Amino acid sequence: MCLDNSGSCLQKKRFYLRAVKIFKRERDLSTVFLVALLILSCGIFVSLKVKTDNISRQKIPGSSIIYIPSGQYLKYATFGNSSLLADLIYIWAIQYYSDYTIPDMYDYLDHIFSIINELDPTYLDPYDVGAVIAAYEAGDLDLALKILDRGLERNPEEWLFPYMAGHYAQMISKDHELAQEYYKKAMNIEGVPPIVRRLYADAIFKSMDYQRAWQTWLEIYETAEDERTKKIASNHLYNIKATIDIQNINEAIEKFKERYGRNPMELSQLVRAGFLDSLPKDLDGEEYIYDPRTGEVKPPTIPWKR
């Protein structure tokens, strides 16, 4: 910029000031336009919500949500406030799924929570809550696992999602093989608590892979850093050995009955008859309890009360 007061210099100054004013005016108009567009968008959504809420839910169940667009569309319409909108839809969804008078409410479950997930992929609570609703209220385990898988895909550092999926697979569907897969995913994520490894070992046992269960619990026992964990692992090792031993004894009893038509009077007869090489004892060196009238064999103590 010139420093004198010549005519050409003054003309340049006036041109510069005029340009600055035009720039500020255009910037102000852009801001006003964006604010107006945001208000208009909110007005449209509010109007739609009011109109659909006035429609009888008995006639059109779930009418308040069937017109909500995709999360990606809404993300562009929020002008950088997608997390705020995710919060609002999440709060609304909690209220919606508290109204048990809507007969087809669960038909929209994945749609609603996928919108929230798209608006804010790192918002963790909706994945958890959506899966809980799917698993325990809708009775749709596949959908619960789908929501948790989506959470893990978008937040690969969160061990909670594969842990919850493993828990649902093990406790709800009794699919212990699938539970193992999810627990193993969780175990590979930094910060996972030690209990997940123990649940993984328990799932192996419940899938009746006793040798692998024994090896896994033995590793937990040998690497335990506190006495409580050692005790837990020891009790599970006791239970695994007792399960294997009693299974072998029962097979020998069945063979004895096939030959003699009755239960043995005592377990030692199984050895003398050649059905067992030796009579196994529990992990503490105690003999198993046997009832000759019923043929039932059980451990001398409850594993969790040792």
Secondary structure as GFF3:
##gff-version 3
##sequence-region A 1 306
A	DSSP	alpha_helix	7	53	.	.	.	ID=ss1
A	DSSP	alpha_helix	71	77	.	.	.	ID=ss2
A	DSSP	alpha_helix	82	96	.	.	.	ID=ss3
A	DSSP	three_ten_helix	105	108	.	.	.	ID=ss4
A	DSSP	alpha_helix	109	119	.	.	.	ID=ss5
A	DSSP	alpha_helix	125	132	.	.	.	ID=ss6
A	DSSP	pi_helix	133	137	.	.	.	ID=ss7
A	DSSP	alpha_helix	141	154	.	.	.	ID=ss8
A	DSSP	alpha_helix	160	171	.	.	.	ID=ss9
A	DSSP	alpha_helix	176	187	.	.	.	ID=ss10
A	DSSP	alpha_helix	195	206	.	.	.	ID=ss11
A	DSSP	alpha_helix	210	223	.	.	.	ID=ss12
A	DSSP	alpha_helix	227	260	.	.	.	ID=ss13
A	DSSP	alpha_helix	268	272	.	.	.	ID=ss14
A	DSSP	beta_strand	289	291	.	.	.	ID=ss15
A	DSSP	beta_strand	296	298	.	.	.	ID=ss16
A	DSSP	three_ten_helix	303	305	.	.	.	ID=ss17
###
